[in-house]
Amino acid sequence: MAKRSYDSERVRQDVLSEAEGLFSRKGYTATSIADISKVTGHSKGHIYYHFKSKEELFVALAQQTMRKWGERWQERALTCSSPSEKLYAIADFVMNNYQQDLLKAGQELASLPGVQPSTVQALYGLGLSLLLSPPSHAPLII
């Protein structure tokens, strides 16, 4: 019998990808680990191997999403030639990227009673760090 190979990072990314769709459609509260397990085909144990809780899974998803947004913002910021153009670009970027169902799910999570304070800090810190961090190859973007 051939041994099955297990690609841990692929499973983790698969869980994050499918969880994003569920959280976006159903919201944080209405999405369960069982839902994510069903959609991904991975057992709840596999999911809990990668993420200690649904909160941790959501924070990892938010971090991944913010990295993607950060990359898009850095590309956009580098096209701006003046500080005022960058300010307009920030406003446009925020309006076009922060009105998403996943963000609403994050706000839902942050407002739940009993949510870990570290989770709330992580979620709110992500957005600020995106706009305030300098590109790795250019001066401060604001």
N, C-alpha and C positions, 0 to 999 in steps of 0.2 A: 504494500500500500504506500503510495507516494505521500510524503509529508507536505502539508499545505503551508505555503509561505504566508507570513503575516506582515503586512506593511503598516506599522503603527501610525506613521505620519499620514498615510493615505486615509486610514480609518478616521483619524482625528479631523482631517480636512473634510471628509465626507459628512461627518456628524455636524461640523460647523456649517457647511453649505446647506444641508437639509434643514437644520435648526433655524437658519436665517429665514427661510421661506415660511416655516411654521410660525415663528415668532411674529413675522411681518403680517401674516394673514390672520392669525388667531389671537395675537397679543401674548404677553408674558404669562399671565395667570392661567389662561386657557390652554397653554401648551404644556404638555407633560413629558417627562423622560420616556414614558411608554409610547407617546405619539412619535417622538424622535426615533425610538427603537423600531417602531413599525415601519416608518418611512425609509430608514436607512438599511433595515435588515440586520442591524447589529444588536446584540443583546444589551439589556440595561447594564449588565455587568461590564461589557466592553465600553459602554459610554462612561460609566462611573470610574473605569480604569483611567480614562483620560481627563475627566472632570469630576471633582469631588461632589459637586452639587449642580443643580440647574442654574443657580446664581453664578457659579464659577464658569459654567459653559457660556452663559450670556455675556459675562465680562470678557471672556476670550473672543467671542464673536464681535463684540463692540470694539475691542482692540484691533482685531483684524480689519474690520470695516474702516476704522479711523486711519489705519496705515494706508489703506487704499485711497481714502479721501485725501490724506496727506500728500500722497504721490501726485494726485490730480491737482491739488492746490499748488504744490511746488512748481509743477509745469506751468500752471496759470500765472503764478506770481512772477516767474522769470520773464514773462512777456510784457510785464508792466514797466513803463519807462519813467514814471514819476510817482511820488508818494500819493498824490490824489487819485491817480489811476489805480494804485494798489488798494486804496480804501474802497473805491467803487467795486473793484474786483472782489474784495472780501465780502461786501454786502451781497453781491450777485451770487458768489459761491455759497454763502450761507443760505440764502433764500432757495437756491436750487438743490442743495444737498442735505439740508437739515429738515426738510419737510418729508420725511419718509416714515413708513409704518414701523420700521425697526427702531427708529428714534422714539416713537410713541410707546413701543413696548419697553424701552429703557426707562422712560419717564414713569410708566406704570410700575415697573420693578422698584425704582427708587422711592416711590410713594407708598409702597406696601408696609404695613406695620410688621415689625420683626425682621426687616431686611438688615443685613450686616452693615454697620457704618462704613466699613472698608469697601463694600460694594458700591455704596452711594458715592464715596470719594473717588473711587476708580472711574465710575461712569462720568461724573461731572468734570473730572480732571482731564479726560480724554479730549473733549472739545476745545478746551482752552489751550492745551498743549499743541494741538494741531495748528492753530492760528498764530501762536506766539513763538513756536520753535523755528529757528532759522534753517534754511536749506543747508545741506552739508557742503555745498560748493559755492555758496553765495552769501552776501551779507544779510543781516536781519531783514525779513520780508515786509515788515510794517513800516 
